[in-house]
Amino acid sequence: MQYSRFANIYDALMRDVDYDKWTDYLLEIAKRFETPLSYAIDCACGTGAITTRMAKKGVKMVGIDISEEMLAEAQANARNNAVSIMFAKMDMQKFEVHKQADAVISACDGVNYLATLSELKRFFECAYRALKPNGLLMFDISSRHKLQKILGNSTFAADEGDIAYIWQNAYDSSSKLIEMNLSFFKKDGEKYEKFTEKHIQRAHSEKEIKIALCSAGFNEIYSYEAFSFDAPNKTSERIQFVAKRL
């Protein structure tokens, strides 16, 4: 299961990510599109790093994720930050809400875990139904260039003190899928405990995503080099998409 044992150490391994900057960027997108954010849904919210920060900025948040372990970490993070957030275990390609939102968000590769074009379209259809008129769908992906050329068929390793890992990747150019096999070593007293996880992501192209968004009903669609408002280029590693429900 993806993000089971990994959930407990995820934040420690992601501590260099500037989630404050990421949150401010999403808020700036909403501002530029003249979409007041009072209520938003964070899909594949993980440990709630962005969910919690959005809530601290005054946005009423709902966080959904398929991993119970990640949701437990997210709930703890919300409590530690003294914010009230509703978290629910749901598949992002099947989620439903009772109240339409100003925005649906998915950050940090959530959409890459949708491994087929059908899954991609189902998520977009759910997001469309969950949005108010003029609401925004904001999500990012690791680009095809990054997954194929940078992560590709490579092996990475790191020793973070109490935690170490070996990360082995295999990219299939026909399916556009990358299989990531991760071995973790967590210090337990004088010994290290080992556990493994396998993650599979798809290297979606910009064209595929825009076609799927149009098919789901969105017809005002934009893409940017992540954390900017510049157009993506061939070597962009992360691409931010914004789709508006009219």
BELFENNOR-V508933 format. One line per field, one symbol per residue. ss: DSSP state (H for helix, E for strand, C for the rest). phi: phi as a letter, one per 20 degrees, with the letter a starting at -180 (. if undefined). burial: + if it has 16 or more other C-alpha atoms within 10 Angstrom, else -. A space follows every 10 residues. Layout:
ss=???
phi=???
burial=???
//
This chain:
ss=CCCCCCHHHH HHHCCCCCHH HHHHHHHHHH HHCCCCCCEE EEECCCCCHH HHHHHHCCCE EEEEECCHHH HHHHHHHHHH CCCCCEEEEC CCCCCCCCCC EEEEEECCCH HHHCCCHHHH HHHHHHHHHH EEEEEEEEEE EECHHHHHHH HCCCEEEEEC CCEEEEEEEE EECCCCEEEE EEEEEEEECC EEEEEEEEEE EECCCHHHHH HHHHHHCCCE EEEEECCCCC CCCCCCCEEE EEEECC
phi=.fldffgfdg fffdfefeff ffffffffgg ffeldfddbb ddelfmemfe gfffffenef dcdcbeefff ffffffffff dlcdcedbeb ffecfccecf dfbddbdmmg fffeecfffg fffffffgfe efgmfddcbc cfffgffeee ekecccbbdd nfccbccddc ddffemdded ddddcdfcme ddedbcbdcc cdefegfgff fffffeofcc ccccfgmbce ffcfdfecce dccdee
burial=--+--++--- +--------- -++++++-++ ----+-+-++ ++++++++++ ++++++--++ ++++++++++ +++++-++-- --+-+-++-+ -++-+----+ ++++++++++ ++++++--++ ++++++++++ ++-+++++++ ++++++++-- +++------- --+++-++++ +----+++++ ++++++---- -----++--+ ++++-+--++ -+++-+++-- +-+++++--- -+---+++++ +++++-
//
